[in-house]
Amino acid sequence: MVRELKALLMALVIIAGAALPAPVQAQETRDTARLKFYFWERIRQESWDNTMSLDEAAGDSSSYVRLRTSLGALWTPGQSWDVHLRLTNENRVYLAPKLDPRLKTDFNVHEVIFDQLYLRWKNPGRLGLTATLGRFDMMLGEGFLVMDGGPLDGSRSGYFNGLRLDYALRNKNALTFFFIRQPRTDTLLPVINDREQAMVEQEEQGVGIYFSGRAKRTGLDAYLFRKDAFAHGPLPKGALHVAGGRVVHPFTEKLSLTAEGALQLGTLGDRNRSGLGGYFHLDHKPGRRFPVPAQLTVGGIYLSGDDPATPRFEGWDAAFSRWPKWSDSLIYLQARETRVADWVNFASLYAGAVFEPAERVKVHLTWHRLSAPEKTAPSALLSGGGRERGSLLIAKIAYDVSANLAGRLIWEYFDPGSFYAAGADAFHWLQFELFFRF
């Protein structure tokens, strides 16, 4: 299967390579071939103190600049076909400490990868079907379970390798089928300046079906999929079956409720496993100008933890969605607890507000009261006796300067509770970002 998928992806490289030099005329007729190039540059600085240790005396503060560059081309040879190619590189400049902890240099010249490379066939045979084959981004719903196929490279990429079929049903309903395979490192396509960047701890594979539709005014999603993780080193083989659904119901034009939940069953090594997770948020949009908030939100999150007293493993598995959905800073702390961006044994009650003080400017404020559904074994980081994770305050300012330039500033403050070891210190986490697109 891996050889077959690799052969298909390499065929797409040849197709795209042959297509890019071809002279085309950008006309607006639906049957004329069109070629569009684009350039993205993201400049992001991240600074934090004791985010991973919760110990001010540990000396683990860090500050670095991430430079992510993407160059892409979208070729549309006709009404029914797309070929998308995107190359991406992300380098880092280290400010404190002065050296990359892995490469021992102050400037990390990293890989150039195929971030996107797919062939898309639209409406073959007028069946309302769209087929996408290759390497592509995929977010289902709000990204609760399917969002990022390679969590270990951070936000450099979020692609999946595989096949996606989208079938348009009546009344704006849709059915999506997907098959994906994610190797530990990028072995499916060529990598320039290969640094053997890990994408995931163990090779993963998934197959599933996702329905999205409406019942009158209410949005309804339902899904069923399987994830397989292949054994690697001390990490055992695992199989996970997931069934869940999502509801979006508008009570009024200004007030709506979103809720999603899923049940997980399967095996983890020689243990049976189960997990339960979900979230909800109630959103109110007053429809008045600043200083009244543009949106008010209250919500909750529950992701089950494992009870060490039982033979079954009950911890939630984030599946293909290990990304900073609820916090950019906590994913670093999770790396010490289990794995990076591993949303497990996690619960929150939260409230937030969005303000729009000027055109194209949004200010987001969110406060979380965090807890853990299950106690855990004591360690240097965890107390083993409490379940209160603590309080998290998030402030974000987003400014869309123009169609080509946007900026963002995020500050997060975490005050740990009894779930962590006695004497755990609070931390600050700061991110500043500029994003250019042409």
Summary of the structure (lengths in Angstrom):
residues: 438
radius of gyration: 22.7
end to end distance: 37.6
largest distance: 67.6
contacts: 1362
relative contact order: 0.11
helix: 9%
strand: 53%
